[in-house]
Amino acid sequence: MKIALDPFMHRHVPLDDLPRLAADLGYEYIELSPRADFLDWFVHPRVYPERLQSFKKSLKDHGVQLSSLLPMYRWASPHEDERQAAIKYWKKAIEIAVELGVDTMNSEMGRGPHPERGSCSSCCQGGATTESSEASWWRSMEELVPIFEREGIQLNVEPHPDDFVETLHPAVDMIRTVNSNNVKFLYCAPHTFHFGDDMEQMIRDCAPVLAHVHVADTFNHKASSGLRYIINPPGSTARVHQHLNIGEGEVNWDLFFKTLADVGFDGIMTSCVFAWEEKAEESSRFMRGEIQSYVDKYWK
């Protein structure tokens, strides 16, 4: 079991100082999410040899390892120029992972077209259908999976609110259809109430390909007849969820961890809280201790 920190709340810490901070917060592993000076959102990696070597030295000096890299590129865009750019960026990110000795990368199914080109659910105004984004994702997988397999890197994929796939079962079916030992599923706990209605059953259903979990709390936006949140105008398609500390939302954590233990989960657990930048260090320390307490309780 690897318990890792997603350092997004600490993204303003200099890259070379990040391993020291992670170690001080009690983590042996970092899941490196997008940051402007490394793998930034949707653009070419900002990585050159001197930066890479300096970061590698800092990791070694502080006894911290990278559990995974988390690139975010538009590999499901139905606009071929965007998709091809995403493939180029993915290939560079894979080269970086190899240089760092990282054997795991993770990402989301993809939000589809660039916002400036429209994001409606039909073909109007340049928007993309779910089908066109899925077709693009499959083209990207056909290009990338052989590279992951050749380089010995595991790719863990998650559906995300407002992706072309938001719920658990279609995403798991697609990942199993890829039929590669190098492509697995990531269960993101704060997306639980978007994934479906039965968390225990969902974890059991994805268990054959489950390799990675993101740990953060959230409220059930579907509770109270759908009025846990009020969004104007009525009928808005906005997606809502949080990434809170354990115990601040409505995820059943005993059930979550017990079910993971029952299905034999032994992958990466990433503390993935984003809500408390004003007390980021306190939050990260708290999450490290809470995750460990559940692991000690259910993995005996």
C-alpha positions in Angstrom: 0.0 0.0 0.0 1.3 3.4 -0.9 -0.2 6.5 0.9 0.6 9.5 -1.3 0.0 13.3 -1.1 -1.6 15.2 -4.0 0.3 18.5 -3.4 -2.1 20.7 -5.3 -2.8 22.9 -2.3 1.0 23.2 -2.0 1.6 24.0 -5.6 3.1 27.4 -4.7 5.9 25.7 -2.9 9.0 25.6 -5.1 9.3 22.2 -6.9 12.7 21.4 -5.3 11.2 22.1 -1.8 8.2 19.9 -2.3 9.9 16.6 -1.3 11.0 18.2 2.0 7.5 19.5 2.7 5.9 16.1 1.9 8.4 14.3 4.3 7.7 16.9 7.0 3.9 16.2 6.6 4.5 12.5 7.0 4.4 11.3 3.4 6.8 8.9 1.7 5.0 9.3 -1.7 3.9 12.2 -3.8 1.3 12.0 -6.6 2.4 14.9 -8.7 -0.7 16.7 -10.0 -0.6 19.6 -12.5 1.5 22.6 -11.6 2.7 25.4 -13.7 6.4 24.5 -13.6 6.1 20.8 -14.4 3.1 19.1 -16.0 0.7 22.1 -16.4 -2.9 21.8 -17.4 -3.5 21.0 -21.1 -0.2 22.3 -22.4 3.2 20.9 -23.2 5.2 19.9 -20.1 7.4 22.7 -18.7 10.3 20.3 -18.0 13.9 20.7 -19.1 17.0 18.6 -18.1 18.3 20.9 -15.3 14.8 21.1 -13.7 14.3 17.3 -13.9 17.7 16.5 -12.4 17.3 19.0 -9.6 13.9 17.6 -8.7 15.3 14.0 -8.8 18.1 15.0 -6.4 15.6 16.6 -4.0 13.4 13.5 -4.0 16.5 11.4 -3.2 17.8 13.8 -0.5 14.5 13.7 1.4 13.7 10.0 1.0 10.5 10.7 -0.9 9.3 8.9 -4.0 6.8 9.7 -6.8 3.9 7.2 -6.6 2.5 8.6 -9.8 2.3 11.5 -12.3 -1.1 13.0 -13.1 -1.1 14.7 -16.5 -4.2 16.4 -17.8 -4.5 16.7 -21.6 -7.3 16.8 -24.1 -7.0 13.3 -25.3 -10.8 13.0 -25.7 -11.2 16.2 -27.7 -13.2 15.6 -30.9 -11.1 18.4 -32.5 -8.3 16.5 -34.1 -5.7 19.3 -33.7 -6.3 19.3 -30.0 -6.3 15.6 -29.7 -3.0 15.3 -31.6 -1.5 18.0 -29.4 -2.6 16.0 -26.3 -0.9 12.9 -27.7 2.3 14.8 -28.2 2.2 16.1 -24.6 1.3 12.6 -23.3 4.4 11.1 -25.1 6.6 13.8 -23.5 5.1 13.2 -20.1 5.8 9.4 -20.5 9.4 10.2 -21.3 9.6 12.3 -18.1 8.0 9.4 -16.1 10.6 7.0 -17.4 13.5 9.4 -16.6 12.1 9.8 -13.0 11.7 6.1 -12.6 7.9 6.4 -12.1 5.9 3.4 -13.1 2.4 4.8 -12.7 0.5 7.7 -14.4 -3.2 8.6 -13.9 -5.6 10.9 -15.5 -9.3 11.6 -16.2 -11.5 10.3 -19.0 -11.5 13.8 -20.4 -13.8 16.8 -20.7 -13.7 16.8 -24.5 -13.5 20.1 -26.5 -11.7 23.2 -25.4 -14.2 25.6 -23.7 -13.8 28.3 -26.3 -15.1 25.8 -28.9 -18.3 25.1 -27.0 -19.3 22.4 -24.5 -22.9 21.7 -25.3 -24.2 18.2 -25.5 -25.2 18.4 -29.1 -23.4 19.4 -32.3 -24.4 23.0 -32.1 -21.9 25.9 -31.8 -18.9 23.6 -32.1 -19.8 21.4 -29.1 -19.1 17.7 -28.9 -21.4 14.8 -28.4 -20.5 12.1 -25.8 -20.1 9.8 -28.8 -17.6 12.0 -30.5 -15.5 12.4 -27.4 -15.5 8.7 -26.7 -14.4 8.0 -30.3 -11.5 10.4 -29.8 -10.6 8.8 -26.5 -10.4 5.4 -28.2 -8.2 6.7 -30.9 -5.9 8.1 -28.3 -5.8 4.9 -26.4 -4.9 3.0 -29.6 -1.8 5.2 -29.9 -0.8 5.4 -26.2 -1.5 1.9 -24.8 1.4 0.3 -26.8 3.7 3.0 -25.4 2.6 2.4 -21.8 3.1 -1.4 -22.3 6.5 -0.9 -23.9 7.7 1.4 -21.1 6.2 -0.7 -18.3 4.0 2.2 -17.0 0.6 1.6 -15.6 -2.2 4.1 -16.5 -5.0 4.5 -14.0 -8.1 6.3 -15.4 -11.0 7.9 -13.6 -14.3 9.3 -14.8 -14.9 12.8 -13.5 -18.0 15.1 -13.2 -18.5 16.8 -16.5 -16.3 14.3 -18.4 -17.8 12.5 -21.4 -18.1 9.6 -18.9 -19.2 10.6 -15.4 -20.5 7.4 -13.9 -18.6 4.3 -12.7 -19.9 1.4 -14.7 -19.4 2.7 -18.2 -15.9 3.8 -17.4 -15.0 0.4 -15.9 -16.5 -1.4 -18.9 -14.3 0.8 -21.2 -11.2 0.1 -19.2 -11.8 -3.6 -19.2 -12.5 -3.5 -22.9 -9.0 -1.9 -23.5 -7.9 -5.3 -22.1 -4.4 -4.3 -21.1 -2.7 -5.1 -17.8 -1.2 -1.6 -18.0 -4.6 0.2 -17.9 -6.5 0.2 -14.7 -9.3 2.1 -12.8 -9.0 4.9 -10.3 -11.9 5.3 -7.8 -12.2 8.9 -6.6 -14.1 9.0 -3.4 -15.3 12.6 -3.6 -16.9 11.7 -6.9 -18.9 8.8 -5.3 -22.3 10.5 -5.5 -21.7 11.2 -9.2 -20.6 7.6 -9.9 -23.8 6.0 -8.7 -25.9 5.1 -5.7 -24.3 2.1 -4.0 -20.7 2.8 -3.0 -20.0 -0.7 -1.6 -21.3 -2.4 -4.8 -19.4 0.0 -7.0 -16.1 -0.8 -5.3 -16.8 -4.5 -5.6 -17.7 -4.1 -9.3 -14.6 -2.2 -10.2 -12.3 -4.4 -8.0 -10.9 -6.5 -10.9 -9.3 -3.4 -12.4 -9.0 -1.1 -9.3 -5.5 0.1 -8.7 -5.8 3.5 -7.2 -8.1 5.6 -5.0 -8.3 9.3 -4.3 -9.3 10.0 -0.7 -11.3 13.2 0.2 -14.8 13.8 1.5 -17.8 15.4 -0.2 -21.5 16.0 0.3 -24.2 14.1 -1.4 -25.6 16.6 -4.0 -28.5 14.2 -4.7 -29.7 14.2 -1.1 -32.8 16.0 0.2 -34.7 15.5 -3.1 -31.8 17.1 -5.0 -31.8 20.3 -3.0 -28.6 19.8 -1.0 -27.3 22.5 -3.4 -29.4 25.2 -5.0 -28.0 26.3 -8.3 -29.5 29.1 -10.4 -30.9 29.2 -13.0 -32.9 26.0 -12.3 -31.9 23.2 -14.6 -28.3 24.2 -14.7 -26.0 21.4 -15.9 -23.2 22.6 -13.5 -21.5 19.7 -11.6 -20.8 20.1 -7.9 -18.6 18.2 -5.5 -16.0 18.9 -2.9 -12.6 17.6 -1.9 -12.8 17.9 1.9 -11.0 16.4 4.9 -12.3 13.0 6.0 -15.3 13.6 8.2 -16.4 16.9 6.7 -18.8 15.4 4.2 -21.1 12.4 3.8 -18.9 9.6 2.5 -19.2 6.5 4.7 -15.6 6.0 5.4 -15.8 2.8 7.4 -17.7 1.2 4.6 -15.3 2.7 2.0 -12.1 1.3 3.6 -13.7 -1.9 4.8 -14.9 -2.7 1.3 -11.5 -1.9 -0.2 -9.9 -4.3 2.3 -12.5 -6.9 1.6 -11.7 -6.9 -2.2 -7.9 -7.0 -1.5 -7.0 -3.5 -2.6 -3.2 -3.0 -2.3 -2.6 0.0 -4.6 -2.1 3.7 -4.2 -4.2 5.8 -1.8 -3.8 9.5 -2.4 -4.9 12.2 0.0 -6.7 14.5 -2.5 -8.0 17.5 -0.5 -8.3 20.8 -2.2 -10.6 22.9 0.0 -8.3 24.3 2.6 -5.4 26.2 1.1 -5.4 28.6 4.0 -4.6 25.6 6.3 -3.0 23.2 3.7 -0.3 21.8 6.0 -2.8 21.1 8.8 -5.1 19.4 6.3 -2.4 17.2 4.8 -1.1 16.1 8.2 -4.6 15.3 9.3 -5.4 13.3 6.2 -2.1 11.3 6.5 -3.1 10.2 10.0 -6.7 9.5 9.2 -5.9 7.3 6.2 -3.3 5.4 8.2 -5.8 4.8 11.0 -8.3 3.2 8.6 -5.5 1.1 7.0 -4.5 -0.1 10.4 -8.1 -0.9 11.3 -9.1 -2.9 8.2 -5.8 -4.2 6.7 -4.8 -6.6 9.5 
